[in-house]
Protein backbone atom coordinates (compact mmCIF):
# COMPACT_ATOMS: atom_id res chain seq x y z
CA UNK A 1 0.00 0.00 0.00
CA UNK A 2 2.89 2.35 0.77
CA UNK A 3 4.26 1.93 -2.76
CA UNK A 4 0.88 2.89 -4.17
CA UNK A 5 0.74 6.11 -2.11
CA UNK A 6 4.36 6.89 -2.97
CA UNK A 7 3.53 6.48 -6.64
CA UNK A 8 0.50 8.78 -6.42
CA UNK A 9 2.37 11.31 -4.26
CA UNK A 10 5.34 11.48 -6.63
CA UNK A 11 3.25 13.54 -9.05
CA UNK A 12 2.91 16.32 -6.46
CA UNK A 13 6.57 16.63 -5.44
CA UNK A 14 8.48 19.66 -6.71
CA UNK A 15 11.80 18.88 -8.33
CA UNK A 16 14.26 21.75 -8.44
CA UNK A 17 15.79 22.45 -11.85
CA UNK A 18 19.51 22.05 -12.39
CA UNK A 19 21.58 25.21 -11.99
CA UNK A 20 21.12 27.56 -14.99
CA UNK A 21 18.48 25.30 -16.52
CA UNK A 22 15.91 28.05 -16.12
CA UNK A 23 18.26 30.64 -17.62
CA UNK A 24 19.00 28.34 -20.56
CA UNK A 25 15.26 27.89 -21.10
CA UNK A 26 14.83 31.68 -21.09
CA UNK A 27 17.64 32.10 -23.62
CA UNK A 28 15.91 29.69 -25.99
CA UNK A 29 12.99 32.13 -26.23
CA UNK A 30 15.25 34.84 -27.68
CA UNK A 31 15.43 35.28 -31.46
CA UNK A 32 18.24 33.45 -33.22
CA UNK A 33 19.82 36.73 -34.27
CA UNK A 34 20.21 37.80 -30.64
CA UNK A 35 21.54 34.38 -29.64
CA UNK A 36 24.15 34.56 -32.39
CA UNK A 37 25.26 37.94 -31.06
CA UNK A 38 25.46 36.61 -27.50
CA UNK A 39 27.36 33.49 -28.59
CA UNK A 40 29.62 35.66 -30.77
CA UNK A 41 29.19 33.48 -33.84
CA UNK A 42 27.77 33.85 -37.32
CA UNK A 43 27.40 30.13 -37.94
CA UNK A 44 23.97 28.60 -38.42
CA UNK A 45 23.31 26.56 -35.29
CA UNK A 46 20.07 25.53 -33.65
CA UNK A 47 18.87 27.62 -30.73
CA UNK A 48 19.84 24.90 -28.26
CA UNK A 49 23.36 24.78 -29.65
CA UNK A 50 23.67 28.59 -29.54
CA UNK A 51 22.58 28.58 -25.89
CA UNK A 52 25.14 25.86 -25.12
CA UNK A 53 27.89 27.85 -26.83
CA UNK A 54 26.91 30.99 -24.92
CA UNK A 55 26.91 29.19 -21.58
CA UNK A 56 30.25 27.52 -22.34
CA UNK A 57 31.90 30.78 -23.32
CA UNK A 58 30.70 32.47 -20.16
CA UNK A 59 31.57 29.55 -17.84
CA UNK A 60 28.22 29.55 -16.11
CA UNK A 61 28.40 26.13 -14.55
CA UNK A 62 31.20 23.62 -14.03
CA UNK A 63 28.80 20.68 -14.36
CA UNK A 64 27.55 22.14 -17.62
CA UNK A 65 31.11 22.77 -18.85
CA UNK A 66 32.15 19.21 -18.08
CA UNK A 67 29.43 17.78 -20.28
CA UNK A 68 30.37 16.47 -23.70
CA UNK A 69 29.30 19.41 -25.87
CA UNK A 70 31.08 19.92 -29.14
CA UNK A 71 30.88 23.39 -30.62
CA UNK A 72 32.74 22.64 -33.85
OpenMM code with the backbone's topology and positions (N, CA, C; nanometers):
from openmm import Vec3, app, unit

residues = "UNK UNK UNK UNK UNK UNK UNK UNK UNK UNK UNK UNK UNK UNK UNK UNK UNK UNK UNK UNK UNK UNK UNK UNK UNK UNK UNK UNK UNK UNK UNK UNK UNK UNK UNK UNK UNK UNK UNK UNK UNK UNK UNK UNK UNK UNK UNK UNK UNK UNK UNK UNK UNK UNK UNK UNK UNK UNK UNK UNK UNK UNK UNK UNK UNK UNK UNK UNK UNK UNK UNK UNK".split()
positions = [
    Vec3(0.0809, -0.1186, 0.0000),
    Vec3(0.0000, 0.0000, 0.0000),
    Vec3(0.0858, 0.1258, 0.0000),
    Vec3(0.1993, 0.1202, 0.0712),
    Vec3(0.2893, 0.2350, 0.0772),
    Vec3(0.3420, 0.2693, -0.0610),
    Vec3(0.3758, 0.1686, -0.1408),
    Vec3(0.4259, 0.1931, -0.2758),
    Vec3(0.3212, 0.2629, -0.3612),
    Vec3(0.1958, 0.2252, -0.3420),
    Vec3(0.0877, 0.2888, -0.4165),
    Vec3(0.0780, 0.4372, -0.3821),
    Vec3(0.0823, 0.4712, -0.2530),
    Vec3(0.0744, 0.6108, -0.2113),
    Vec3(0.1988, 0.6887, -0.2539),
    Vec3(0.3145, 0.6243, -0.2497),
    Vec3(0.4363, 0.6894, -0.2974),
    Vec3(0.4269, 0.7199, -0.4468),
    Vec3(0.3694, 0.6274, -0.5208),
    Vec3(0.3526, 0.6475, -0.6638),
    Vec3(0.2586, 0.7651, -0.6919),
    Vec3(0.1466, 0.7698, -0.6238),
    Vec3(0.0502, 0.8785, -0.6418),
    Vec3(0.1101, 1.0110, -0.5936),
    Vec3(0.1784, 1.0088, -0.4823),
    Vec3(0.2368, 1.1307, -0.4262),
    Vec3(0.3525, 1.1859, -0.5071),
    Vec3(0.4186, 1.1014, -0.5856),
    Vec3(0.5343, 1.1483, -0.6628),
    Vec3(0.4952, 1.2509, -0.7678),
    Vec3(0.3691, 1.2546, -0.8075),
    Vec3(0.3246, 1.3542, -0.9051),
    Vec3(0.3148, 1.4937, -0.8456),
    Vec3(0.3105, 1.5039, -0.7129),
    Vec3(0.2909, 1.6319, -0.6457),
    Vec3(0.4186, 1.6845, -0.5810),
    Vec3(0.5309, 1.6222, -0.6046),
    Vec3(0.6566, 1.6625, -0.5439),
    Vec3(0.7296, 1.7551, -0.6404),
    Vec3(0.7751, 1.8693, -0.5890),
    Vec3(0.8484, 1.9658, -0.6706),
    Vec3(0.9933, 1.9219, -0.6846),
    Vec3(1.0417, 1.9219, -0.8063),
    Vec3(1.1804, 1.8883, -0.8331),
    Vec3(1.2519, 2.0138, -0.8813),
    Vec3(1.3528, 2.0549, -0.8083),
    Vec3(1.4260, 2.1754, -0.8440),
    Vec3(1.5008, 2.1548, -0.9752),
    Vec3(1.5033, 2.2572, -1.0608),
    Vec3(1.5794, 2.2449, -1.1851),
    Vec3(1.7294, 2.2494, -1.1569),
    Vec3(1.8046, 2.1974, -1.2498),
    Vec3(1.9506, 2.2048, -1.2387),
    Vec3(1.9931, 2.3514, -1.2449),
    Vec3(2.1114, 2.3833, -1.1913),
    Vec3(2.1580, 2.5215, -1.1993),
    Vec3(2.1631, 2.5695, -1.3445),
    Vec3(2.1138, 2.6887, -1.3683),
    Vec3(2.1124, 2.7563, -1.4986),
    Vec3(2.0202, 2.6899, -1.6000),
    Vec3(1.9428, 2.5902, -1.5596),
    Vec3(1.8485, 2.5296, -1.6520),
    Vec3(1.7378, 2.6289, -1.6864),
    Vec3(1.6931, 2.7052, -1.5875),
    Vec3(1.5907, 2.8054, -1.6122),
    Vec3(1.6419, 2.9175, -1.7010),
    Vec3(1.7667, 2.9593, -1.6788),
    Vec3(1.8263, 3.0638, -1.7615),
    Vec3(1.8433, 3.0153, -1.9045),
    Vec3(1.8847, 2.8909, -1.9212),
    Vec3(1.8996, 2.8345, -2.0555),
    Vec3(1.7646, 2.8277, -2.1253),
    Vec3(1.6608, 2.7941, -2.0515),
    Vec3(1.5257, 2.7889, -2.1095),
    Vec3(1.4818, 2.9284, -2.1530),
    Vec3(1.5149, 3.0298, -2.0715),
    Vec3(1.4828, 3.1679, -2.1091),
    Vec3(1.5577, 3.2083, -2.2358),
    Vec3(1.6849, 3.1723, -2.2445),
    Vec3(1.7645, 3.2096, -2.3619),
    Vec3(1.7073, 3.1499, -2.4899),
    Vec3(1.6484, 3.0333, -2.4808),
    Vec3(1.5914, 2.9691, -2.5995),
    Vec3(1.4715, 3.0453, -2.6548),
    Vec3(1.4128, 3.1334, -2.5749),
    Vec3(1.2991, 3.2125, -2.6232),
    Vec3(1.3450, 3.3345, -2.7017),
    Vec3(1.4732, 3.3688, -2.6938),
    Vec3(1.5250, 3.4837, -2.7683),
    Vec3(1.5327, 3.4513, -2.9171),
    Vec3(1.5256, 3.5524, -3.0025),
    Vec3(1.5426, 3.5284, -3.1462),
    Vec3(1.6834, 3.4769, -3.1768),
    Vec3(1.6941, 3.4022, -3.2838),
    Vec3(1.8236, 3.3445, -3.3219),
    Vec3(1.9290, 3.4526, -3.3463),
    Vec3(1.8880, 3.5636, -3.3997),
    Vec3(1.9821, 3.6729, -3.4269),
    Vec3(2.0467, 3.7225, -3.2974),
    Vec3(1.9660, 3.7370, -3.1918),
    Vec3(2.0207, 3.7801, -3.0638),
    Vec3(2.1099, 3.6726, -3.0024),
    Vec3(2.0708, 3.5463, -3.0168),
    Vec3(2.1535, 3.4377, -2.9639),
    Vec3(2.2882, 3.4316, -3.0345),
    Vec3(2.2878, 3.4547, -3.1650),
    Vec3(2.4149, 3.4561, -3.2391),
    Vec3(2.5051, 3.5672, -3.1879),
    Vec3(2.4469, 3.6830, -3.1588),
    Vec3(2.5264, 3.7940, -3.1061),
    Vec3(2.5806, 3.7601, -2.9678),
    Vec3(2.4995, 3.6988, -2.8837),
    Vec3(2.5455, 3.6609, -2.7498),
    Vec3(2.6550, 3.5548, -2.7562),
    Vec3(2.6383, 3.4586, -2.8468),
    Vec3(2.7355, 3.3495, -2.8592),
    Vec3(2.8569, 3.3912, -2.9415),
    Vec3(2.8516, 3.5116, -2.9974),
    Vec3(2.9617, 3.5659, -3.0775),
    Vec3(2.9979, 3.4734, -3.1922),
    Vec3(2.8971, 3.4333, -3.2684),
    Vec3(2.9194, 3.3477, -3.3837),
    Vec3(2.8246, 3.3895, -3.4948),
    Vec3(2.8626, 3.3607, -3.6173),
    Vec3(2.7773, 3.3850, -3.7325),
    Vec3(2.7320, 3.2543, -3.7961),
    Vec3(2.7754, 3.1432, -3.7392),
    Vec3(2.7405, 3.0127, -3.7942),
    Vec3(2.5928, 2.9831, -3.7706),
    Vec3(2.5371, 2.8986, -3.8540),
    Vec3(2.3965, 2.8602, -3.8423),
    Vec3(2.3849, 2.7374, -3.7524),
    Vec3(2.3528, 2.7621, -3.6260),
    Vec3(2.3313, 2.6562, -3.5290),
    Vec3(2.1866, 2.6612, -3.4835),
    Vec3(2.1403, 2.5531, -3.4255),
    Vec3(2.0075, 2.5534, -3.3650),
    Vec3(2.0111, 2.6416, -3.2404),
    Vec3(1.8935, 2.6781, -3.1926),
    Vec3(1.8870, 2.7625, -3.0731),
    Vec3(1.9507, 2.6928, -2.9532),
    Vec3(1.9257, 2.5630, -2.9385),
    Vec3(1.9840, 2.4902, -2.8257),
    Vec3(2.1363, 2.4937, -2.8312),
    Vec3(2.1897, 2.4765, -2.9504),
    Vec3(2.3361, 2.4784, -2.9653),
    Vec3(2.3907, 2.6181, -2.9359),
    Vec3(2.3221, 2.7232, -2.9810),
    Vec3(2.3666, 2.8594, -2.9536),
    Vec3(2.3641, 2.8881, -2.8038),
    Vec3(2.2640, 2.8400, -2.7342),
    Vec3(2.2576, 2.8578, -2.5889),
    Vec3(2.3731, 2.7837, -2.5232),
    Vec3(2.4022, 2.6622, -2.5685),
    Vec3(2.5138, 2.5859, -2.5121),
    Vec3(2.6457, 2.6582, -2.5342),
    Vec3(2.6651, 2.7119, -2.6531),
    Vec3(2.7886, 2.7852, -2.6828),
    Vec3(2.7998, 2.9069, -2.5928),
    Vec3(2.6902, 2.9802, -2.5774),
    Vec3(2.6912, 3.0990, -2.4923),
    Vec3(2.7270, 3.0628, -2.3486),
    Vec3(2.6634, 2.9578, -2.2957),
    Vec3(2.6912, 2.9189, -2.1581),
    Vec3(2.8345, 2.8682, -2.1415),
    Vec3(2.8861, 2.7983, -2.2409),
    Vec3(3.0247, 2.7516, -2.2335),
    Vec3(3.1231, 2.8670, -2.2356),
    Vec3(3.0981, 2.9643, -2.3225),
    Vec3(3.1899, 3.0780, -2.3324),
    Vec3(3.1901, 3.1622, -2.2065),
    Vec3(3.0793, 3.1643, -2.1358),
    Vec3(3.0695, 3.2472, -2.0158),
    Vec3(3.0897, 3.1681, -1.8876),
    Vec3(3.1242, 3.0392, -1.8997),
    Vec3(3.1572, 2.9547, -1.7839),
    Vec3(3.0532, 2.9640, -1.6740),
    Vec3(2.9274, 2.9415, -1.7095),
    Vec3(2.8218, 2.9550, -1.6113),
    Vec3(2.8184, 2.8436, -1.5094),
    Vec3(2.8567, 2.7244, -1.5471),
    Vec3(2.8398, 2.6132, -1.4548),
    Vec3(2.9449, 2.5071, -1.4840),
    Vec3(3.0178, 2.4635, -1.3820),
    Vec3(3.1203, 2.3616, -1.4027),
    Vec3(3.0603, 2.2299, -1.4489),
    Vec3(2.9446, 2.1928, -1.3947),
    Vec3(2.8804, 2.0685, -1.4363),
    Vec3(2.8418, 2.0774, -1.5838),
    Vec3(2.7922, 2.1941, -1.6225),
    Vec3(2.7549, 2.2145, -1.7621),
    Vec3(2.8794, 2.2114, -1.8508),
    Vec3(2.9880, 2.2722, -1.8059),
    Vec3(3.1107, 2.2768, -1.8850),
    Vec3(3.1768, 2.1404, -1.8976),
    Vec3(3.1537, 2.0537, -1.8011),
    Vec3(3.2145, 1.9208, -1.8080),
    Vec3(3.1369, 1.8239, -1.8935),
    Vec3(3.0199, 1.8660, -1.9412),
    Vec3(2.9427, 1.7780, -2.0280),
    Vec3(3.0094, 1.7701, -2.1652),
    Vec3(2.9713, 1.6704, -2.2420),
    Vec3(3.0370, 1.6470, -2.3701),
    Vec3(2.9662, 1.7246, -2.4807),
    Vec3(2.9902, 1.8550, -2.4853),
    Vec3(2.9299, 1.9406, -2.5868),
    Vec3(3.0388, 1.9801, -2.6855),
    Vec3(3.0129, 1.9546, -2.8105),
    Vec3(3.1084, 1.9920, -2.9142),
    Vec3(3.0525, 2.1130, -2.9871),
    Vec3(3.1340, 2.2176, -2.9968),
    Vec3(3.0884, 2.3393, -3.0621),
    Vec3(3.1406, 2.3503, -3.2041),
    Vec3(3.2194, 2.2566, -3.2486),
    Vec3(3.2737, 2.2641, -3.3851),
    Vec3(3.2156, 2.1555, -3.4699),
] * unit.nanometer
topology = app.Topology()
chain = topology.addChain("A")
for resn in residues:
    res = topology.addResidue(resn, chain)
    for name in ("N", "CA", "C"):
        topology.addAtom(name, app.Element.getBySymbol(name[0]), res)
